[in-house]
Amino acid sequence: MKKVKLLALLGLASCLMASAAIAKEWKTIRVGMDASYAPFESVDPSGKIVGFEVDYANALCERMKLTCTFQNQDWDGIIPALLAGKFDVIVSSMNITDERKKKVMFSDMYYATPIVFAGQAANKSDDVSPAALKGKTIGTQSSTIHANFLEAFYKDSNIKLYPTQDEPNLDLASGRIDYVVGDGLVEQDFFDKKGNGCCRVISEIKRVPGIHGPGVGVAMRPEDADLRDMINKAIGEVDADGTYKKIEAKYFKQDIRGKQLTN
């Protein structure tokens, strides 16, 4: 009988400890970003991280009555850094894919923008089929859906991967590579800032569900389900009261949300 009581007490203690772990009190959310992806996130001349997703994350934190802090992190190491506890969430244009879901948990989708091929302005061909681009050099950022897409469908092209998206864009502008694959708004922002008509968006890429996923969400550790629920609630509120549209209009001339914000 004593043994049964002891086991029952131990079981109760385990449940209480589990509940305490789940019911973490969030006061500050540390946000990890690869701040090399204007206009979504970049570093301004003063060293401050700025952009659409900075403003959006701050709006979510305001709804949750929390404080956001921001940390710059290279893209290749961003998921390992999250899992190691360097920050609490990734708000950095991370597309929701089945492969990433094996490691992290996602919020509801909050934007989905076109994925494109870009080339030099002097290139007048709009044919970006694998056959047409055989032997051509195509650049994109490593560890991204764009890299996965090229590796799956453009095996006869020379695929060149870079730590950031700015680098293939600069190589395209200087003629060192033939094409770039990236987010359409990021590419257009770069070309507009370049200002010399070097390049153009050639063609939109149809999303492949198994590679691209439906769109972008906030990523967090799988054990932080309470934080996910808080963020999803805030996503709905920021959309419903018009805050999302105000932030969006500050950076873009189009609706970037895709079909819907929340499930």
N, C-alpha and C positions, 0 to 999 in steps of 0.2 A: 504493500500500500504506500509506504514511504517513497519507494522507487517510482511509483506511478505519479505521485504528487510532485516529486522532483522533476520528472520528465515534463509534466504539465507546466511547471513554473519556468523551466528552461525554454519550452515552446513559446510561452507568453512573452518572455524576455526577448526572444528572437523576433517575434512579431512587432514588439514595441520598437526595437532597434531598426527594423525594416521601415516602419512607419516614419520614424524620425529621419531616416535617410531620404525617404520620398518627399517628406514635407520640408524640404530645404527652404529657408527664408532668403529670397533673393532681394538684395538691395542695390547691387551694381551688376551689370552685365558687361563682361569684357568681350568686345567684338573684334574678331580677326578679319583682316582684309589684305588682299594683294593690291596695294594702291598704285597700280600701273595700268589702270583700265578706265581711262577717262571716256565719257563723262560720268561713269558710275562711281569710280573712286580714283583719286590721284593725289599727289602731294603738291601743295601750292608753294610759291617761292619762300614762304615763311617756315616751311616744314610741316604744316598742318595738313592732315588728311581731309579732303573735301570731296563732294560729289553727291549724286542722287542718292546712293545707298547710305551715305553718312546721314543725310537729312531724313531719309526714310527710317533708318534705325533709331534715330533720336525721337522721331514721332511715335514709333512703337513703344520705346521706353517711357515716353511721357504718358501714354495711355496706361502703361503698367505701373506708373508711379515709381520708376526706377531710374538709375543713372547709367548712361552708356559711356564706356571708355573704348578707345580705338587703338589697335595695334597693327602695324604693318608686318606682313608675313609673306615670304615668297610662295608662289602658288604650289610648286612641287611639294613643299613641306607643310601645307596648310591643314590638311586632315590629320597627319601625325601630330602636329602641334595642338590641335583641338583635343585629340584623344589623350594627349599627355597632360592636359590641364593648363596649357599656356593661356588659353582664353576659353570662353563659354559657348560662343556661337560663331559661325562663319556667315557674314552678310557680305558676299563678294561675288555676285553673279554666278553662283554655283547651280548648275542645272541638276534637276532631280532625276537621277538615273538608278536603275536597278543595281548596277555595280556599286555605286556609292552607298546605296541603302544597306549593303552588307556591312558597312563600317559606321555609318552615321544615320541619324534620324532627321527627317525634314519637316519643316512647317508646311502649311498650305503654300501653293504657288503665288508669287506676287508680281512676276512679270515674265513675258515671253516675247522676245524680239526676233526679227529675221536673222537667219544665218546666211552668209553670202560668200561668193567668190569675188575677189577684187583683182584687178590687173592694172598695168600701165595704161595711160590714156591713149598712147600710140597703138595699143593692141585693139584692133577693131573687130576681132572675132568674139562672138557671144557663145561659142561652142565650148562648154567646159565639161564635156563628157570624158570618161576615163580614156577612151580611144584618142580623143583630140589632145588630151594633156599627157599622152605617153611621152616619157623622156623629159618633160618639163619639170622645173623645180617649183614646188609649192611649199610655202612657209606658214607655220602657225605656232601657237603656244603649246608647249608640252603639257601632258597630263590633263588635257581638256577633251571635251566632246568633239572638238574640231580635229584634234590629232587622231582620235579613235575613228572618226569618219574617214579620214584620208587613208589611214592604215587598212581599213576594211575594203575600200572601193577603188583606191588609186595606187595599186601595188606596182604598176609599171611607170609611175612618176617618181621623181626624186623628192621625197618628203623631208623637209628640213624643219626641225623642232627647236624652239627658242624658250628661254626662261620666262619672257614676258611677251605680250602682243605688240608692244611698241617696236621691238627689234625686227620682226619680219616686215612690219609696215615700213620701217626705215630702209630695209634692204630692197623692198619693192620699189620705193620711191627713187632709190639710187640705181636701179636696174640690176641688182645682184641676184634677184630671183624673179621668176615669171609671174607667180600668182600668190595670193594670200587667201586663207579661209579664216573668217572671224565673224563676230557679231556685226550686223549691218550698221548699227548706230555708232559703234566704236570705230569702225572703218571710216564712216563718213565724217565723224568728228576729227579723226586724224587727218584726213585729206583736206578738210576745210581749214584746219590750223596750218597745214603745210603751205597752203596758199599759192602754189605754183601750177596747179592743174596737172600734177604728175600722174594721178591715178584715177580710177573710176570703179564703182561697184558694177560688176558684170552680170551676175545672176544670183537669185535667191536659191538656197538649198532647201528642199523639202525635208522636214524633220523625219528622221528614222526613229520610231519609238524606242527600239532597243538600244540605240546609241545616244540620241539627243534628249530623250525624255520630254515631258510636256512643257517645261519651263523652269524658272529659277525659284528656289526656296531658301529659307534660313536653315542651315545645318547645325546640329548639336549632337552631344553624346547620347547614345541610346538610352542611358539610365535617367535622362533628364526629361521624362514625360511631362512632369508638372510645368516645366519651362515651355515646352512645346505648346501645351494647352493655353498658357498665358499669352504666348506670342500669336497663336492662331486667333484668339479672341481680339487681340489688339489689331491684327491685320484686318479683321472684319470691321472694327470700329473706325479705323483710319480711312478705310474705303467709304464707309457709310456716311461719314460727316463731311466728306469733300476734301479732307487733308491730302489724300493721295493725289487727287487731281491737281491741287495747288503745287505740290512738290514736282509732279510730273511736268507741269507746264513751265516750270523754272528751267528745265533741262532739255525738254523735247518738244517737237511740234506735232507729235502724234501720240496715240494711245499705245502704250507699251505693254499692256496687261494681258494680251492674248484673249482667250475666250472668257475667263473669269479669274477673280482673285482668289476666292476660296472654294473648297469642295462643297 
